[in-house]
Amino acid sequence: MELVLVADPMCSWCYGFSQELERLIQRHPSTSIQVVLGGLRAGATDVLNDAGKQFRLHHWEKVEQASGARFNRDGLLGRVGFVYDTEPVCRAVVTARILRPDFDPFTVFRAYQHAFYVEAADTTDGLALAEIGSRALSTAWDTVSADEFLRTWKLQSTIDKTAADFAIARAMGVNSFPNLFLKKSERLYEVSNGYTSVDQMEKVLSIIAA
């Protein structure tokens, strides 16, 4: 089974949904996932103020109630001068794809979600993104240095490829996240539009397969 996930690492509903998607993968271990980065707030320049923090905490509470996902609220409240720009972290996922095209992109995507929502890492900072990405990509038999990751992340070609992902998401008609599609015979079938439980995804997949 080949799935296409259109999402953003700093989208809270995507974070909650990823747990359901992991459960789906556990039920279907041979599943492959292509990740298309959505660019939820790519290029944003406004500093996250108290009202913006409370707005996000309100959404986080809803996601937590629906999914049980853990959130580091103190980490968000403690941010000073933080610009909620999702382009850097989307570009980091693309960087991982460039450096290790055969590596599972969903694993890297999840690593950045955990870093932002649980560890309160600054996922707009290149150095932090490089450290997280190098750890996610490094295995017992293959290592990616943070320096190599950062160099690739900074390249104009990587910036361009990230923008291409955003364009692909728009061309697919996706304007909110997450979205999940099944790729079958070179066609895309929508499995989920927004947060969806693993059982509901199974029902949709069975209908598509019928």
Secondary structure in CASP SS format (residue, H / E / C, confidence):
PFRMAT SS
TARGET T0000
AUTHOR 0000-0000-0000
METHOD secondary structure of the structure
MODEL  1
M C 1.00
E E 1.00
L E 1.00
V E 1.00
L E 1.00
V E 1.00
A E 1.00
D C 1.00
P C 1.00
M C 1.00
C C 1.00
S H 1.00
W H 1.00
C H 1.00
Y H 1.00
G H 1.00
F H 1.00
S H 1.00
Q H 1.00
E H 1.00
L H 1.00
E H 1.00
R H 1.00
L H 1.00
I H 1.00
Q H 1.00
R H 1.00
H C 1.00
P C 1.00
S C 1.00
T C 1.00
S E 1.00
I E 1.00
Q E 1.00
V E 1.00
V E 1.00
L E 1.00
G C 1.00
G C 1.00
L C 1.00
R C 1.00
A C 1.00
G C 1.00
A C 1.00
T C 1.00
D C 1.00
V E 1.00
L C 1.00
N C 1.00
D H 1.00
A H 1.00
G H 1.00
K H 1.00
Q H 1.00
F H 1.00
R H 1.00
L H 1.00
H H 1.00
H H 1.00
W H 1.00
E H 1.00
K H 1.00
V H 1.00
E H 1.00
Q H 1.00
A H 1.00
S H 1.00
G C 1.00
A C 1.00
R C 1.00
F C 1.00
N C 1.00
R H 1.00
D H 1.00
G H 1.00
L H 1.00
L H 1.00
G C 1.00
R C 1.00
V C 1.00
G C 1.00
F C 1.00
V E 1.00
Y C 1.00
D C 1.00
T C 1.00
E H 1.00
P H 1.00
V H 1.00
C H 1.00
R H 1.00
A H 1.00
V H 1.00
V H 1.00
T H 1.00
A H 1.00
R H 1.00
I H 1.00
L H 1.00
R C 1.00
P C 1.00
D C 1.00
F C 1.00
D C 1.00
P H 1.00
F H 1.00
T H 1.00
V H 1.00
F H 1.00
R H 1.00
A H 1.00
Y H 1.00
Q H 1.00
H H 1.00
A H 1.00
F H 1.00
Y H 1.00
V C 1.00
E C 1.00
A C 1.00
A C 1.00
D C 1.00
T C 1.00
T C 1.00
D C 1.00
G H 1.00
L H 1.00
A H 1.00
L H 1.00
A H 1.00
E H 1.00
I H 1.00
G H 1.00
S H 1.00
R H 1.00
A H 1.00
L H 1.00
S C 1.00
T C 1.00
A C 1.00
W C 1.00
D C 1.00
T C 1.00
V C 1.00
S C 1.00
A H 1.00
D H 1.00
E H 1.00
F H 1.00
L H 1.00
R H 1.00
T H 1.00
W H 1.00
K H 1.00
L C 1.00
Q H 1.00
S H 1.00
T H 1.00
I H 1.00
D H 1.00
K H 1.00
T H 1.00
A H 1.00
A H 1.00
D H 1.00
F H 1.00
A H 1.00
I H 1.00
A H 1.00
R H 1.00
A H 1.00
M C 1.00
G C 1.00
V C 1.00
N C 1.00
S C 1.00
F C 1.00
P C 1.00
N E 1.00
L E 1.00
F E 1.00
L E 1.00
K E 1.00
K E 1.00
S C 1.00
E C 1.00
R E 1.00
L E 1.00
Y E 1.00
E E 1.00
V E 1.00
S E 1.00
N E 1.00
G C 1.00
Y C 1.00
T C 1.00
S C 1.00
V H 1.00
D H 1.00
Q H 1.00
M H 1.00
E H 1.00
K H 1.00
V H 1.00
L H 1.00
S H 1.00
I H 1.00
I H 1.00
A H 1.00
A C 1.00
END
